[in-house]
Amino acid sequence: MNRFDDAVAELRRGKKFLVVSHVSPEGDAVGSLLGMTLALRSLGKDVTAYLEDPVPDLFKFLPGADTVVHSLDGAGPFDATFAVDCGQKERLGRGFISLKEPGRIVNIDHHATNDAFGAVNVIVPDASAAGELVYDFCVAAGVKIDRDIAVNLYVAIHTDTGSFRYSSSTAESFEKAGALVRLGADPWEISRRVYENNPAKKYKLLGMVLNTLDVVTIASGGENTSVAFVNVTREMFKKAEAEKDLADGFVNYARGIQGVAAGVLIREAGDHEYKVSLRAKGDVDVAEVAQSFGGGGHKNAAGFMLKGTLEEVKARVLEALKGAFSRA
Ligand SMILES: [Mn+2]
């Protein structure tokens, strides 16, 4: 018995499929969505790929990206929907939620917090990326992984592991990435497009954000004993003429500082409303902190929304992190 038997059975039973992933898609969402879409198409299936939000510019080079649709008006009925990299049905977006006939939902994901919203659920928290699971699905379904599928799945795994730096990177992640390179994914070609291809305004914004850096010591003794805050305001976005998603990842600069246990990015979302992103190294569980504010995430990466002034938000986050630090 393979964990993908039921998912493969849905594939054999149907002809017309929908493939979906989450709103605000990143590399794993787009790569897994397109890898799955191309895999199903290679078997002669009629496949619609849907994302509520646009494909980020950085990922528009991915094979199949030009076939993604952003509306499901008048679409369907589908024999089944394959949802990848998404823990909650609501995160698939309004267009999908209001779709009348999605068919049975096959939920393929690696988030531990996945609520098993599918008729078939393949949830593997140990997988570094949903892209790993789409790879396994292809093997289980007898799909011949061509270069186009390989490029998508390589990008999914490479981006979700932070270029194989995060604790989620396993021997299997490397093995699958190696197999994908053998199948035609070119590491340098992909790196150039994904990592060496930043708009200049992103660096203008980063300069302003790094100027706000505030490192606060929260404990004495031990290896990582401080918290690093950076913040980004709507004014900065305006000045840099930058879109919101260009600040994604800036929180990693805060975490990357020597002696820092957790990095915090506070992003102004509205009047007295902030989006807080937390990144930990070492033992602090930032998912616990995020949950205490009504958010969620993983042990090392989590986020939530908070109301108040910037100073109030910062003070509350600092208190919560101190608490988490003392429990760790
Ligand atoms: Mn993922």
Residues whose N, C-alpha, C, O or C-beta is under 5 A from the ligand:
A	BS01	MN	D28 D85 A129 A130 D160
